[in-house]
């Protein structure tokens, strides 16, 4: 029965036509998946044994918090999302969800995720989650994104915090190891997003977003991508150097880092946009692979230690 047939339209009450899939899209599921996975690795790599039920609650709360940040980001960025081909079909600019619905949805999920994590897991992790949501929505989305070409460099801190939150959920504190994981994602973010910005330069120009290629030019951006890649590659090996990963992880992470440098060099040396697209794709593979290998390495080392005991 439609709103008109039910008489609700005549009362001024509006019935949302958004579907569950529309609200799910509002959570930025691909970004949320990366946050959840890196948080899970942070939780698993942390010392000690966590109650499985509490661990599931922690990861669930972090997932909801990441989705809430995505929803609030889409609410605020609806105006520029409508101008870019990459984002014009998102729920708000396409008209499937109203800005008010997105704002309410994001705020409710933010409070729910932080309170759940704080009450059932621990307040250190919950405080970090609350700070991450605030940083991504207020510092990055509302301020940095539209004001400086360094937006993604500084704003990348929000995306780098999930493994620290996972570690804090397991230990109640922030360890050096979790900061190493933070540093990997933090340094990975600029070359990853600037590669995207190179082949989406027209979109950002249309929306008036000061991404690095639009402000500093493509040549400077390519040089900066390569510079960040040279720094990222050895940082990716740090878990082995610091001592919470095995030599096998060190070898694999070094090989993955060499691949990142190779792709970045191709972007620098060859001006064809297919090189930027290849680096963007490889960067996603790199980050998932680094954390997947670290997770497998941790499980294997604990199994060996358990067998030895």
ABEGO torsion letter per residue (X at the ends): XBAAAAGAAAAGBBBBABBAAAAAAAAGAAAAAAAAAAAAAAAAABBEBBBAAAAAAAAAAAAAAAAAAAAAAAAAAAAAAAABAAAAABAAAAGABBAAAAAAAAAAAAAAAAAAAAAAAEAAAAAAAAAAAAAAAAAAAAAAAAABAAAAAAAAAAAAAAAAAAAAAAAGBBBAAAAAAAAAAAAAAAAAAAAAAAAAAAAAAAAGBBBAAAAAEAAAAAAAAAAAAAAAAAAAAAAAAAGABBAAAAAAAAAAAAAAAAAAAAAAABABAAAAAAAAAAAAAAAAAAAAAAAAAAAAAAAAAAAAX
